[in-house]
Amino acid sequence: MIPALDSAASGMSVQQYCLDVTADNIANISTNGFKSSHAEFTDLLYGQLAGPSGTLQVGRGARLINVSRDFSDGTLEQTGDKYDLAISGDGLFQVQLADGSIGYTRAGKLSLDAGGQLKLDGCYILQPPVTVPANAKSLTVTEDGKVTVRTAGSKTDTQIGQISLTKFPNPQGLLAIGDGIFVQTANSGQSVTAVPGQNGLGVLRQGFSEKSNVDAATEMTNMITTLRAYELNSKVLQNADESMNIANNILRR
């Protein structure tokens, strides 16, 4: 009965991981630019038993092998705010992290720091940097990333910067570090940075915000399925324990 205990315990463990991932998705259902995750599992090594027709294999349970992330687009919601940017299609914004390295994000809530530089989510300087003049009366970002302003007393717009986007051959290899930020790893592959709309990159939508791509119905279904699987593994554990108890009582008689 020991293998049954081990298999049931491993099943409860992986279902707990699955529930943790689902809970994180649901918690971030309203987080702009959030990309949902999915737990992936595999079976463990099989035990070998001698049988009348040859060697028999008995499974030993399951284990977590990966938590993959879905980088498909979230719904674009029109806000009308000139400081809201959304990416329609592939690509990530580049930002400067506290240690000077580059991070990547889909969350496009812009603001200005004390020096007039554009920041994303109020913390991270957009890269390449764009500085808005203090006397700017309007700010426009085109689909291909051109940033223009109109200053007081001027009748024409002036380009002050160019927003670029970055994509990776394997975005699943990016490392999430919180705040909707990802960093490059060896598994993500070599980045490709270009003007929006080029090299397979998406385009920008000013005045729009990208919502999370979490589907509430899917997550609720996953949660119910996970709980039922957890209950079944718990029942197997209970039954295996009861069977061992019966066997022990027989030996004592």
N, C-alpha and C positions, 0 to 999 in steps of 0.2 A: 504493500500500500504506500510505501515511501515515494515511489515515482508519481503517484497520483497527488500526493501532498505537494511535491515540488512543482508539478505542472500547474496545479490550481493556484499556488502561490505566485508563480511567474505570470499567470493569466491575470490575477488581481493587480499585480504590479504594473503591467503594460496598460491595463484599462485605467489605472490611476493616472498614468502619463497622458493617456488620451483625454481624460477628463480635465487635466490641468491645461492642456493645449486648447480645448474647447472653451474653458472658462476664460482664458486669456483673450481668445477671439471675441467672445461676447462682451468682455469688459471694455474692449477697444472698438466696439461697433460704431461709436460716434467719433472716433479719433481720425482726424483728417489725414489722408494718405496712408492709413494703416493697411498692411497686407496680411491676410489671414494665413495661419499655419495649419499643417496637418501632420499628425503622428503616423509613422510608418513602422511596421513590425515584420519580424521574420520568425520562423520556427527554430527551435534549438536543436542541438545534435541528438540523433536518435540512438536509443539503447538497442543493443543487439541481443536477441533471444534465440535459443535453439528450438526449432519446431520440427514437426514430422515431415514437412515438405521443404525444409531448409531453414536458413536464417530468417528470423522475423524481426521487424523493426517496430519499436514503440516510441512514440514521440515523448519529449520531455518538457513541452511548454513553448513559450514565446518570449521574445525580447524586443526592446526598442532598438531600431537601427538608424532612424533619421527623423528629424522634424523639418519637413519641407515647407517652403513658403510660396504662396500663390501671388505672382507679380502681375496678374491681370488688372486692367483698369478698374478703378472704382467709379461710381456715378459722379458726374460733374454737376454741381449745384451752383446756379447763378446767384451771386451775392451782390453784384454791382459795385463792390469795393475795389478801387483801383490798385490796392495793395494785395489783392488776392490773385494768385497765379495757379493754374492747374495745367498739367501735362496731359494731352490727349494722344495716347500712343506710348511707345517705348521711351525710356529715358529717365534719368534722375538729375536733380539739381546738385551742384557741387557747393559745399560749404567748408569754411575753415574751422577746424576744431580748436579747443583750448590749447592743445600742444603744438599747434601749427600744421598738423597733418590735414588731409582732405577727407571729408565724409560725404555721404550721398543720401539724398532724401527725396520723397515724393511730396512731402508737405510744403505747400507754397504760400504760406502766410508771411507777407513781407512787412517790414517796418524800417524805420531809419534810426541809426545810432546817433550819438551826439555830434559826430563829424559828418553826418549826411550819407553815410554808407548804407546800402541796402542790406538788411539782415533777414534771415529766414527764421520764423518762429521766435523772434525776439532775442535770439542768442547767438546765432551763427552767421558770420559775414559771408555773403554770397560770393562765389568765385566763378570767373574772374570778378574782382570788385567793381562796383558801380557806385559813384558818388553823385548824389543829387544836390544841385546848387540850393543855397538857402533861399534864394528869391524865386524858386520854381513855383509856378502856379498850377501846373498840371503835370501828370506823369502818364506816359503811354508805353505799353509793351506790345510789340507786334507779334504775330504768330511765329515769326522766325527769330524772335528774341531781341530785336532792336529796341533799346530803351531811349525814349526821347522825352524832352521836357519843353515847356514853354515858360519863359521867364517874364517877369513883370516888364511891361513896355514893349514886348516883342510880339510880332504877328505871325511868326513862323516857329516851327518846332526845331529843336537842336538835339542831335543824337549824342548821348553822354556815355553810352556803353552797349555791350553786346552780351546777352545771356546765352551760355552754352549748355548743352545737355550731355550726359554720359550714359553709356550702356555697357553691359558686360556679356560675354558669350555664355557665361553660366551664372546668372544672378542668384541661383540657389546657394552658391558658394560664398555670398556676401555675409559678413558677420554683423548682426544687429547689436547695437550698444545702447539702445534706449533713446528716447526723444525722437523716435522715427528716423534715426540716423543709422546708416550702414557704412562699414569700412571694407576696403578691398582685402582679399586674401589670395593665397596661391590658388585656391580652388575656384575663385570667381573668374580667373583668366585676365587677360590684358584688356584694359578699358579702352573704349572708343569714345572720343569727345568731339563733338561737332555742333554746328549751328542747328537749331531745331528745324525739322523738316528734311534734313539731309542724312545720308548714310543709315536710313531706316529708323531714324529717331522721330519721335512725335513732335507735335507743334504745341505752342503755348496758348492758353486761353486766359486773357486778363478779365478780372471780374468774376471768375469762377473758382470754386473750391472743390477739390477731389475728396469725396467721402471714402470711408473704408470700403474694401471689397468683401466684407463679411456679410454672408447671407444668413439672416436670422433663422429662417425655416430650416436650412441645412444644419446649422449649429444646434438647434433644438432637437432635430432628429438624431444627430450624432450623440448628443447628451443622453437621450433616452436609450439608444442602442448600447452605449457604453455602460450605463447603469445596469441594464439587463444582463449584459455580459459579465459584469462584476458580480452581480447576484448569483449567476449560474456558477461562476468559479468558486464563490463562497460556499455554495451548496455542495459542490464537489468536495471541497475541503472538509466540510462538516460530515458528509457521508463517509469519506475515507477515514476520518477520525473515529466515527462510530464503528466502522468495520474492524479497525485495529483494536478497539475496545472489546468488541465481541470475541475476537481471536485471543486476546489476552485473558479474558475470563474463562474461555475454554481450556487454555493451558493450565490455569490454576486449579481446575477441578480434577 
